[in-house]
């Protein structure tokens, strides 16, 4: 259905929460609750029980307590001292959003949460945690590191006891996808999964990841921003009907009937009781130790189950897109290409005046996307970095950080959309005047790396870790690199970041036909500028040689050729870029008119 979301830029909700003035009274209330319970500290992670990249407002405990709105982090709230642990992406954002007089900012690594606890909490400290918000591995690792100094105690969530105006769970309804959109019926997917369970000698699997559950049962929801999932749990036995745990008020009559035909439906709050009795009939239970809550593992173990600890078995088949999913993704990129053409033409006309702010750019880009009636949401909060802000890889603009783009500065815009047909993610680096020789050199080297990935042909069995070097080689020749992965998996009208594949040194799984990954090398000069160029690509069988794979580019938007240092480009690279631009104009040009079409024709002209 068409989006009903108001056309307001997502950054406004972040700004409302990022208020350091609210930190002190909230921390005081939490400390009072801890003291009353006889606890010395409480762990407050960014995660909810479903480990999603985004969480509903009522699960944003870390943001509520600290003001920090990043996508990863954990607070340690002690009776007398507190810390906010973040990774290198957020070392600038975290101190700007919280009260640094109350929270130490700890970068992990090089430091660690355990190290801070040992240095700042007294020996014998009792640290409380919510077992639904941490994995078994996380708790085991922290317990080992704190042995002899502090102890961990599972229990109720102390934030929930003091968050008096905590938002209610989202009311959005569930949509059931037909096989024409999903490409395969839910019954077929369940049968395949049950075969996997039998082969692994597992009597049942417990699923807690929303993307896995939604893909498996061919449903989508509106429970979190950016990702069209419904939050719930599932238990799938090797033999028999699966059990699906969802909030009943989310089920429309059509969705209820469709799901009842393939599963036994239960309220979400019945999941705990189901775990307590699951081992009565199913002894060997498969859980994903990297994503399942510690509470799930504890309940199953106490019930007498033998745990099979392996990655979620839905991840691998979900990552291989079928023909219907691929068709939808191509359509989504055509729709997104229209919005990008309008935006880029607008930017070129307005930016030289030097009056556009980062927020202006976010709002205008989102408005162009929302002109398409099939847009459900943006796929993540837009990264809009002007000048030096572009060098902050995961920069998110707020009212406090918003700056105006000055002529001569580079502008990095990383954004995407969730359309009914599919998910998009694109980055373009733009400019507003005469680029420096250094900027052109780095931009061209990044582009060469992106083209190298696009043109790659490789034998089956090749992993993203092996391909990653193709994107970095030209930067390495200049003695520079970038400190993020070159590509991540992308879902089909699901999560914009999807495992278990990608392109970076940490992805050892082989790429297979049907995988969709991003292709996004970059370069970042701290305090000066950032460059990233990103397309989404689809792994296909090569027609050149049996047993080989290559990439088909899905993204359809011009790449700014005015920033290219032509002497660094090879003929093959120029041919690829010209062919890509010709395709962009051929496929998008017929969908736009007037000044936008004229701009697009010029922007895609051959070098």
C-alpha positions as CSV (number, residue, x, y, z in Angstrom):
1,X,0.0,0.0,0.0
2,X,1.2,3.6,-0.5
3,X,3.1,5.2,2.3
4,X,1.1,7.0,4.9
5,X,4.2,8.5,6.6
6,X,4.3,12.3,6.8
7,X,6.9,13.9,4.6
8,X,9.1,15.1,7.5
9,X,12.8,14.3,7.5
10,X,13.8,11.5,9.9
11,X,16.4,13.7,11.7
12,X,13.8,15.6,13.7
13,X,13.0,12.6,15.9
14,X,16.8,12.2,16.5
15,X,17.1,15.8,17.5
16,X,14.3,15.6,20.0
17,X,16.0,12.7,21.8
18,X,19.5,14.1,21.7
19,X,19.1,16.5,24.6
20,X,21.9,16.3,27.2
21,X,19.8,18.3,29.6
22,X,17.5,15.3,30.1
23,X,20.3,12.9,31.0
24,X,20.8,13.9,34.7
25,X,17.3,13.3,36.0
26,X,16.9,10.1,34.1
27,X,20.2,8.7,35.4
28,X,19.2,9.8,38.9
29,X,15.9,7.9,38.7
30,X,17.7,4.8,37.4
31,X,20.3,4.9,40.2
32,X,17.5,5.1,42.8
33,X,15.9,2.0,41.3
34,X,19.2,0.2,41.3
35,X,20.0,1.1,44.9
36,X,16.6,-0.1,46.1
37,X,17.2,-3.5,44.4
38,X,20.7,-3.8,45.8
39,X,22.5,-3.6,42.5
40,X,25.6,-1.5,41.8
41,X,25.2,-1.0,38.0
42,X,22.9,-1.8,35.0
43,X,23.9,-2.6,31.4
44,X,21.9,-0.6,28.8
45,X,22.5,-1.9,25.2
46,X,21.2,-0.3,22.0
47,X,19.6,-3.7,21.0
48,X,16.1,-5.0,21.6
49,X,15.2,-8.7,21.8
50,X,15.3,-8.9,18.0
51,X,18.7,-7.5,17.4
52,X,17.4,-5.2,14.6
53,X,19.4,-2.4,13.1
54,X,16.5,-0.1,14.0
55,X,14.2,-0.5,17.0
56,X,10.8,0.9,17.9
57,X,10.6,4.1,20.0
58,X,9.7,2.1,23.1
59,X,12.9,0.0,22.8
60,X,15.3,2.9,22.5
61,X,16.4,2.7,26.1
62,X,20.0,3.8,25.3
63,X,18.8,6.9,23.6
64,X,16.3,7.6,26.4
65,X,18.9,7.4,29.1
66,X,21.9,9.0,27.4
67,X,20.6,11.0,24.5
68,X,22.9,9.1,22.2
69,X,21.1,8.0,19.0
70,X,23.7,5.9,17.2
71,X,22.9,2.4,15.8
72,X,25.3,0.6,18.2
73,X,26.6,1.2,21.7
74,X,26.1,0.3,25.4
75,X,25.8,2.3,28.6
76,X,27.1,1.1,32.0
77,X,25.1,3.0,34.6
78,X,26.7,2.6,38.0
79,X,25.6,4.2,41.3
80,X,28.4,6.7,41.2
81,X,30.0,6.5,37.8
82,X,28.7,5.8,34.3
83,X,30.1,5.1,30.8
84,X,28.8,5.2,27.2
85,X,30.7,2.7,25.1
86,X,30.7,3.3,21.3
87,X,32.8,2.3,18.4
88,X,35.0,4.6,16.2
89,X,32.0,5.7,14.1
90,X,30.4,7.5,17.0
91,X,33.3,9.1,19.0
92,X,32.2,12.5,17.7
93,X,28.5,12.0,17.9
94,X,28.3,10.5,21.4
95,X,29.9,13.4,23.4
96,X,27.7,15.9,21.4
97,X,24.5,14.1,22.4
98,X,25.1,13.1,26.0
99,X,26.1,14.8,29.3
100,X,29.9,14.1,29.4
101,X,29.9,15.3,33.0
102,X,28.0,12.1,33.9
103,X,29.0,9.6,31.2
104,X,32.6,8.8,30.3
105,X,32.9,8.2,26.5
106,X,34.7,4.9,26.0
107,X,35.8,3.9,22.5
108,X,35.7,0.1,22.1
109,X,38.1,-1.0,21.0
110,X,40.9,0.1,21.9
111,X,39.2,0.1,25.3
112,X,36.6,-2.3,26.5
113,X,33.5,-2.3,28.7
114,X,35.0,-4.8,31.0
115,X,38.1,-2.6,31.4
116,X,36.0,0.4,32.3
117,X,34.1,-1.7,34.9
118,X,37.3,-3.0,36.5
119,X,38.7,0.6,36.7
120,X,35.6,2.3,37.9
121,X,33.4,-0.1,39.9
122,X,34.4,-1.5,43.2
123,X,35.4,-5.1,43.6
124,X,32.4,-7.3,44.2
125,X,30.0,-5.1,42.3
126,X,26.7,-6.6,41.3
127,X,25.8,-5.7,37.7
128,X,22.2,-6.2,36.5
129,X,21.3,-6.9,32.9
130,X,18.1,-7.8,30.9
131,X,18.7,-11.3,29.5
132,X,16.4,-10.5,26.6
133,X,18.7,-7.7,25.3
134,X,22.1,-9.6,25.3
135,X,23.2,-12.8,23.6
136,X,24.6,-15.8,25.5
137,X,28.0,-15.1,24.0
138,X,28.1,-11.5,25.1
139,X,27.2,-12.4,28.7
140,X,29.7,-15.3,28.8
141,X,32.5,-13.1,27.4
142,X,31.8,-10.3,29.9
143,X,31.5,-12.8,32.8
144,X,34.9,-14.3,32.0
145,X,36.5,-10.8,31.7
146,X,35.1,-9.7,35.1
147,X,35.8,-12.9,37.0
148,X,37.1,-12.1,40.4
149,X,36.0,-8.5,40.2
150,X,32.2,-8.2,39.5
151,X,29.2,-10.5,38.9
152,X,26.4,-10.3,36.4
153,X,22.8,-10.8,37.4
154,X,19.9,-11.3,35.0
155,X,16.5,-9.8,35.8
156,X,13.9,-7.3,34.9
157,X,14.8,-4.1,33.0
158,X,15.4,-1.2,35.3
159,X,15.0,1.3,32.5
160,X,11.4,0.2,32.0
161,X,10.6,0.8,35.7
162,X,11.6,4.4,35.5
163,X,10.7,5.4,32.0
164,X,7.2,6.6,32.9
165,X,6.2,7.9,29.4
166,X,7.6,4.9,27.5
167,X,5.9,4.7,24.0
168,X,3.6,1.8,23.4
169,X,4.5,-0.9,20.8
170,X,3.8,0.3,17.3
171,X,0.3,-0.5,16.0
172,X,1.1,-1.1,12.3
173,X,-0.7,-4.0,10.6
174,X,0.9,-7.0,8.9
175,X,0.9,-7.4,5.2
176,X,1.0,-11.0,3.7
177,X,2.9,-11.2,0.4
178,X,1.6,-13.3,-2.4
179,X,3.9,-15.6,-4.3
180,X,3.9,-13.2,-7.2
181,X,5.9,-10.8,-5.0
182,X,7.7,-13.3,-2.8
183,X,8.5,-15.6,-5.6
184,X,7.9,-18.7,-3.5
185,X,5.1,-19.7,-1.1
186,X,5.6,-19.7,2.6
187,X,4.8,-23.4,2.6
188,X,7.6,-24.1,0.2
189,X,10.1,-22.1,2.3
190,X,9.0,-23.9,5.4
191,X,9.4,-27.3,3.8
192,X,12.9,-26.3,2.7
193,X,13.8,-25.2,6.2
194,X,12.4,-28.4,7.7
195,X,14.6,-30.4,5.4
196,X,17.6,-28.4,6.7
197,X,16.6,-29.2,10.3
198,X,16.3,-32.9,9.6
199,X,19.8,-32.9,7.9
200,X,21.2,-31.1,11.0
201,X,19.5,-33.6,13.4
202,X,17.6,-30.7,15.0
203,X,14.1,-31.3,16.3
204,X,13.2,-27.6,16.0
205,X,14.7,-24.1,15.5
206,X,13.9,-21.0,17.4
207,X,13.8,-17.8,15.3
208,X,14.1,-14.4,16.8
209,X,15.3,-12.2,13.8
210,X,12.4,-10.3,12.3
211,X,13.9,-10.3,8.8
212,X,14.2,-14.1,8.9
213,X,10.7,-14.6,10.2
214,X,9.1,-12.1,7.8
215,X,10.9,-13.7,4.8
216,X,10.1,-17.2,5.8
217,X,6.3,-16.5,6.3
218,X,6.0,-14.0,3.4
219,X,4.9,-11.1,5.6
220,X,6.0,-7.6,6.1
221,X,5.1,-5.0,8.9
222,X,5.6,-1.5,10.1
223,X,7.1,-2.0,13.6
224,X,10.3,-0.2,13.2
225,X,11.6,2.8,11.1
226,X,13.3,2.0,7.8
227,X,12.8,-1.8,7.7
228,X,9.4,-3.2,6.8
229,X,9.2,-6.0,9.5
230,X,6.9,-7.1,12.2
231,X,8.5,-8.0,15.5
232,X,7.7,-11.5,16.7
233,X,9.2,-14.9,17.3
234,X,8.8,-18.3,15.7
235,X,9.4,-22.0,16.5
236,X,9.7,-24.3,13.5
237,X,9.8,-28.0,14.2
238,X,11.4,-30.5,11.9
239,X,8.0,-32.2,11.7
240,X,4.7,-30.5,12.2
241,X,3.2,-27.1,12.2
242,X,5.4,-24.1,13.1
243,X,4.4,-21.7,15.9
244,X,4.3,-18.0,15.2
245,X,4.2,-15.5,18.1
246,X,2.7,-12.1,17.1
247,X,0.7,-9.3,18.6
248,X,-2.9,-10.3,17.5
249,X,-3.9,-6.6,16.9
250,X,-1.5,-6.5,14.0
251,X,-3.3,-9.2,12.1
252,X,-5.8,-8.2,9.5
253,X,-8.4,-10.8,8.6
254,X,-6.6,-11.6,5.4
255,X,-3.2,-11.9,7.0
256,X,-4.7,-14.0,9.8
257,X,-6.3,-16.4,7.4
258,X,-3.1,-16.7,5.3
259,X,-0.9,-17.3,8.3
260,X,-3.3,-19.7,10.0
261,X,-3.1,-21.9,6.9
262,X,0.6,-22.5,7.5
263,X,1.2,-22.0,11.2
264,X,-0.3,-22.0,14.7
265,X,-0.7,-18.4,15.8
266,X,-0.1,-17.3,19.4
267,X,0.2,-13.9,21.1
268,X,3.7,-12.6,21.4
269,X,3.7,-12.8,25.1
270,X,3.1,-16.6,24.9
271,X,6.7,-17.2,23.6
272,X,8.3,-17.6,27.1
273,X,5.8,-20.3,28.1
274,X,6.3,-22.1,24.8
275,X,10.1,-22.2,25.3
276,X,9.6,-23.7,28.8
277,X,7.7,-26.7,27.3
278,X,9.5,-27.0,23.9
279,X,11.9,-29.7,25.1
280,X,9.1,-32.0,26.1
281,X,8.7,-33.0,22.5
282,X,11.7,-31.5,20.8
283,X,15.1,-32.3,22.5
284,X,17.6,-30.9,20.1
285,X,16.9,-27.2,19.6
286,X,18.7,-25.0,17.0
287,X,19.4,-21.4,18.1
288,X,21.7,-18.7,16.6
289,X,24.1,-17.9,19.5
290,X,25.1,-14.6,17.8
291,X,21.5,-13.2,17.7
292,X,19.2,-15.2,20.1
293,X,18.7,-13.5,23.5
294,X,20.4,-15.1,26.5
295,X,16.9,-15.6,28.0
296,X,16.0,-18.0,25.2
297,X,19.1,-20.1,25.7
298,X,18.6,-20.1,29.5
299,X,14.9,-21.1,29.3
300,X,15.6,-23.9,26.8
301,X,18.5,-25.2,28.9
302,X,16.5,-25.2,32.1
303,X,13.7,-27.1,30.2
304,X,16.2,-29.9,29.4
305,X,16.9,-29.1,25.7
306,X,20.2,-29.8,24.0
307,X,21.2,-26.6,22.1
308,X,22.5,-26.7,18.6
309,X,24.4,-23.4,18.3
310,X,24.7,-22.5,14.6
311,X,23.8,-19.4,12.5
312,X,20.2,-18.8,11.8
313,X,19.3,-21.3,9.0
314,X,17.1,-18.7,7.2
315,X,19.9,-16.3,6.5
316,X,21.6,-18.1,3.6
317,X,18.5,-18.9,1.5
318,X,17.0,-15.4,2.1
319,X,20.2,-13.9,0.7
320,X,19.7,-15.6,-2.7
321,X,17.0,-13.7,-4.4
322,X,14.6,-15.5,-6.7
323,X,13.3,-14.1,-10.0
324,X,10.3,-12.3,-8.5
325,X,12.4,-10.6,-5.9
326,X,15.0,-9.6,-8.5
327,X,12.3,-8.2,-10.7
328,X,11.0,-6.2,-7.8
329,X,14.4,-4.9,-6.9
330,X,15.0,-3.8,-10.5
331,X,11.6,-1.9,-10.5
332,X,12.6,-0.3,-7.2
333,X,15.8,1.0,-8.7
334,X,14.0,2.4,-11.7
335,X,11.7,4.3,-9.3
336,X,14.6,5.4,-7.2
337,X,16.5,6.5,-10.3
338,X,13.7,8.9,-11.1
339,X,13.8,10.5,-7.6
340,X,17.6,10.7,-7.9
341,X,17.5,12.4,-11.3
342,X,15.1,15.0,-9.9
343,X,17.2,15.5,-6.8
344,X,20.6,15.8,-8.6
345,X,19.2,18.2,-11.1
346,X,17.8,20.3,-8.3
347,X,21.1,20.2,-6.4
348,X,23.1,21.3,-9.4
349,X,20.7,24.3,-9.8
350,X,20.6,25.3,-6.2
351,X,23.9,24.4,-4.6
352,X,26.2,27.0,-6.3
353,X,24.3,29.8,-4.4
354,X,25.8,28.6,-1.2
355,X,22.5,28.5,0.7
356,X,21.7,24.8,1.0
357,X,22.1,23.2,4.4
358,X,22.6,19.5,5.1
359,X,19.1,19.3,6.4
360,X,17.7,21.1,3.3
361,X,19.4,18.4,1.2
362,X,18.0,15.6,3.4
363,X,14.4,17.0,3.2
364,X,14.5,17.7,-0.5
365,X,15.8,14.2,-1.4
366,X,13.2,12.5,0.8
367,X,10.5,14.7,-0.8
368,X,11.5,13.6,-4.3
369,X,11.3,10.0,-3.2
370,X,7.9,10.5,-1.6
371,X,6.5,11.6,-4.9
372,X,6.4,7.9,-5.7
373,X,3.2,6.4,-4.3
374,X,4.9,3.1,-3.7
375,X,7.5,4.4,-1.3
376,X,6.9,3.0,2.2
377,X,9.8,4.6,4.0
378,X,13.4,5.6,3.6
379,X,15.7,2.6,4.0
380,X,17.9,4.3,6.6
381,X,18.5,7.8,7.9
382,X,20.2,9.8,5.2
383,X,23.8,10.6,5.5
384,X,24.2,14.2,4.4
385,X,27.8,15.4,5.0
386,X,29.0,18.8,3.7
387,X,32.7,19.4,3.6
388,X,34.4,18.1,6.7
389,X,31.2,16.3,7.8
390,X,31.6,14.0,4.8
391,X,34.7,12.5,6.4
392,X,32.6,11.2,9.2
393,X,31.6,7.8,7.7
394,X,28.2,7.4,9.5
395,X,27.5,11.1,10.1
396,X,23.8,11.9,10.9
397,X,22.8,15.6,10.7
398,X,20.9,17.1,13.6
399,X,19.8,20.7,14.3
400,X,22.9,21.1,16.4
401,X,25.4,19.9,13.7
402,X,23.6,21.2,10.6
403,X,25.9,23.3,8.4
404,X,25.6,25.1,5.1
405,X,27.4,23.7,2.0
406,X,29.9,26.2,0.8
407,X,30.8,26.6,-2.9
408,X,34.0,24.5,-3.5
409,X,33.2,21.9,-0.9
410,X,32.4,18.2,-1.6
411,X,29.0,16.9,-0.6
412,X,28.5,13.2,0.4
413,X,24.9,11.9,0.3
414,X,24.2,8.3,1.2
415,X,20.5,7.4,1.1
416,X,17.9,4.8,0.1
417,X,14.3,3.9,-0.1
418,X,11.9,1.1,0.8
419,X,9.5,0.7,-2.1
420,X,6.8,-1.9,-2.2
421,X,8.8,-3.6,-4.9
422,X,12.3,-3.5,-3.2
423,X,15.0,-1.8,-1.3
424,X,17.6,0.7,-2.5
425,X,20.9,2.2,-1.2
426,X,23.0,4.7,-3.1
427,X,25.8,7.1,-2.4
428,X,26.9,9.9,-4.6
429,X,29.7,12.5,-4.0
430,X,28.7,15.9,-5.4
431,X,30.5,19.3,-5.7
432,X,29.7,22.9,-6.0
433,X,32.6,24.5,-7.8
434,X,36.2,23.8,-8.7
435,X,37.6,20.7,-7.1
436,X,41.2,20.6,-6.0
437,X,43.8,18.3,-7.5
438,X,43.8,16.1,-4.4
439,X,40.0,15.8,-4.4
440,X,40.0,14.8,-8.1
441,X,42.8,12.2,-7.5
442,X,41.0,10.6,-4.6
443,X,37.6,10.7,-6.3
444,X,39.0,9.0,-9.4
445,X,40.7,6.3,-7.4
446,X,37.5,5.6,-5.5
447,X,35.6,5.5,-8.8
448,X,38.2,3.1,-10.3
449,X,37.7,0.8,-7.4
450,X,34.0,0.9,-7.8
451,X,34.3,0.1,-11.5
452,X,36.8,-2.7,-10.8
453,X,34.2,-4.4,-8.7
454,X,31.5,-3.7,-11.3
455,X,33.6,-5.3,-14.0
456,X,34.8,-8.3,-12.0
457,X,34.5,-11.8,-13.2
458,X,35.3,-14.6,-10.7
459,X,35.0,-18.4,-10.3
460,X,32.3,-19.9,-8.1
461,X,33.5,-20.2,-4.5
462,X,35.1,-16.7,-4.4
463,X,34.3,-14.8,-1.3
464,X,33.7,-11.1,-0.7
465,X,36.9,-11.1,1.3
466,X,38.8,-12.1,-1.9
467,X,37.1,-9.5,-4.1
468,X,37.5,-6.6,-1.6
469,X,41.1,-5.8,-2.7
470,X,39.8,-4.9,-6.2
471,X,38.2,-1.8,-4.8
472,X,41.1,-0.8,-2.6
473,X,44.1,-1.3,-5.0
474,X,44.1,2.1,-6.5
475,X,43.9,3.9,-3.2
476,X,46.7,1.6,-1.8
477,X,48.9,2.7,-4.7
478,X,48.6,6.3,-3.3
479,X,49.3,5.1,0.2
480,X,45.7,5.6,1.5
481,X,42.6,3.4,2.2
482,X,39.2,3.4,3.9
483,X,38.2,1.7,7.2
484,X,34.9,0.3,6.3
485,X,33.7,-2.7,4.2
486,X,33.4,-2.3,0.5
487,X,29.9,-3.9,0.4
488,X,27.1,-5.4,2.5
489,X,24.2,-7.6,1.5
490,X,20.8,-6.0,0.8
491,X,17.4,-7.5,1.4
492,X,14.4,-7.5,-1.0
493,X,11.9,-5.1,0.6
494,X,13.6,-6.0,3.8
495,X,16.8,-4.9,5.7
496,X,19.1,-2.6,3.8
497,X,22.0,-4.4,5.6
498,X,21.6,-8.1,5.2
499,X,23.9,-11.0,6.1
500,X,25.6,-13.4,5.8
501,X,27.5,-12.1,2.7
502,X,29.2,-8.9,1.7
503,X,32.5,-7.5,0.3
504,X,35.1,-6.9,3.0
505,X,37.9,-8.8,4.7
506,X,35.4,-10.3,7.3
507,X,33.1,-12.0,4.7
508,X,34.5,-15.5,4.1
509,X,31.2,-16.9,2.7
510,X,31.3,-17.4,-1.1
511,X,29.2,-15.1,-3.3
512,X,26.5,-16.9,-5.2
513,X,24.2,-16.1,-8.1
514,X,21.2,-14.2,-6.7
515,X,23.1,-12.3,-4.0
516,X,22.7,-8.5,-4.0
517,X,25.5,-6.5,-2.4
518,X,26.5,-2.9,-2.3
519,X,29.7,-1.7,-4.0
520,X,30.9,1.4,-2.1
521,X,34.6,2.2,-1.8
522,X,35.5,5.5,-0.3
523,X,38.1,7.9,1.0
524,X,37.9,10.2,4.0
525,X,40.3,13.1,4.9
526,X,39.5,14.0,8.5
527,X,38.5,17.6,8.9
528,X,38.4,18.2,5.2
529,X,36.1,16.0,3.0
530,X,34.7,12.6,2.4
531,X,34.2,10.6,-0.9
532,X,32.1,7.5,-1.4
533,X,30.4,6.2,-4.6
534,X,27.9,3.4,-4.2
535,X,25.8,1.2,-6.5
536,X,24.0,-2.0,-5.7
537,X,25.0,-5.0,-7.8
538,X,23.5,-8.4,-8.3
539,X,25.6,-11.6,-8.7
540,X,24.8,-13.4,-11.9
541,X,26.2,-16.4,-13.8
542,X,28.7,-15.3,-16.4
543,X,28.0,-16.1,-20.0
544,X,31.7,-16.0,-20.8
545,X,32.8,-19.1,-19.0
546,X,31.1,-22.0,-17.2
547,X,31.5,-21.9,-13.4
548,X,32.1,-18.2,-13.3
549,X,30.1,-15.3,-11.9
550,X,30.0,-11.5,-12.4
551,X,28.0,-8.5,-11.4
552,X,24.9,-6.8,-12.8
553,X,24.5,-3.2,-11.6
554,X,21.0,-2.4,-10.3
555,X,21.4,1.3,-9.4
556,X,20.5,3.8,-12.0
557,X,21.8,7.3,-11.3
558,X,24.6,9.5,-12.8
559,X,28.1,9.5,-11.4
560,X,29.5,13.0,-11.4
561,X,32.2,13.1,-14.1
562,X,33.3,16.6,-13.4
563,X,35.4,15.3,-10.4
564,X,37.3,12.8,-12.6
565,X,41.0,13.1,-13.3
566,X,40.9,11.7,-16.8
567,X,44.6,10.8,-17.0
568,X,44.1,8.2,-14.2
569,X,41.3,6.4,-16.1
570,X,42.0,3.5,-18.5
571,X,40.1,3.1,-21.8
572,X,38.2,0.1,-20.3
573,X,37.1,2.1,-17.3
574,X,35.9,4.9,-19.5
575,X,34.0,2.5,-21.7
576,X,32.3,1.0,-18.6
577,X,31.3,4.4,-17.3
578,X,30.0,5.6,-20.7
579,X,28.0,2.4,-21.1
580,X,26.6,2.7,-17.6
581,X,25.5,6.3,-18.2
582,X,24.0,5.4,-21.6
583,X,21.9,2.7,-19.8
584,X,20.9,5.2,-17.1
585,X,19.6,7.7,-19.7
586,X,17.9,4.9,-21.7
587,X,16.1,3.5,-18.7
588,X,15.4,6.7,-16.6
589,X,15.2,9.3,-19.4
590,X,11.8,8.2,-20.5
591,X,10.4,8.6,-17.0
592,X,11.4,12.2,-16.5
593,X,10.6,15.4,-18.5
594,X,11.6,19.0,-19.0
595,X,14.6,20.4,-17.2
596,X,15.2,17.2,-15.4
597,X,15.5,15.2,-18.6
598,X,17.7,17.9,-20.1
599,X,20.0,17.7,-17.0
600,X,20.0,13.9,-17.1
601,X,21.1,13.9,-20.8
602,X,24.0,16.2,-20.0
603,X,25.0,14.3,-16.8
604,X,25.1,11.0,-18.7
605,X,27.0,12.3,-21.8
606,X,30.0,10.2,-22.7
607,X,33.5,11.2,-21.6
